[in-house]
Every structure is written in structure tokens, then in C-alpha cells.
Amino acid sequence: MSVHNRIEVMHGVNLDQIGRRDPAIYGGLSFDELQWRIEEYAAELDLQVRFFQTNFEGAFVEHLHTLDGVSDAIVLNPGAWTHYAWAIRDALELTGLPAVEVHLSDVDAREEFRRTSVVRDLCVATVKGQGLEGYREALARLKAELGAGT
């Protein structure tokens, strides 16, 4: 049986604006540069990535509903939805796919409201505060997770 390698990288609300947000918190890359670098990391790990970004919670939920049969795992950064979007949590659970939650900043060291994650318990790992490198770690974690299942 071959190792599955299709990873869906999902970015939530305001992630498309990271080039405009505080670089001390979110880094200095533009959103396009972020995705290009993630694609490089994936290629190094022999993973295929597809990207999705939306600023609409319902679209994020609907996209999770479409992943059956097209993705083997998920890297997700729901942005602020992480802290309260129970519909996203339910949709993630419905996928049944291994997922890693990623945050560019260390959300647990920021404002109190950012310390809550409604998706964390559904994820095989959470990577936070590592900026762009967090995506490399998330992809490597999912590659190990998918390899363990074969």
C-alpha cells in the first residue's frame, strides 16, 4: 500500500492580509510568498499540497465538506475562528482526516481570548509561534502520521 501524500492547506480569516499585519507578530512575508514557501516545504517532503483561503466562515466549513476522497490530511490555520467557530470544529470532525493546527504567532502567549482553540482536540498536533517554519513542522508531522497508517 502506498503512502498517501495529498495535504489540504487551509487558511482562514485575515490570513490573506498577513503582508499588511504586524510583522513582529505575523512575519514579513506576503500571503503569496507564504504559500510559495509552503509548497517548497511540501515538495521536499514528497507531499502534494492544495491551498484554500477564505474570509467567510461558511465557505471554510463548506470546503472541509469537500475533502473526502481528494485530501489525505489537513494543515489548518483558521485565524480568529480558532477561538470560537464551533461549526468549523464540527466540519473538521466530519472529515475524519488527520489535521495539524498552525498559528504563525504563539497564540497561547497573547491575549486571553486567543488561548482557546475549538479545534485543538481534533488535531494530531498544534504548532504555534514558529512563523513560516511552523508549516514545515506541520507538514512533517502529517507525513509521519500518514506513513504510520500504511
Secondary structure, DSSP 4 states (H G I P E B T S, - for coil): -PPP-EEEEEE-TTGGGGGGS-HHHH-S--HHHHHHHHHHHHHHTT-EEEEEE-S-HHHHHHHHHT-TTT-SEEEEE-GGGGGT-HHHHHHHHHH---EEEEESS-GGGS-GGGG--SSGGGSSEEEES-TTHHHHHHHHHHHHHHHHT-
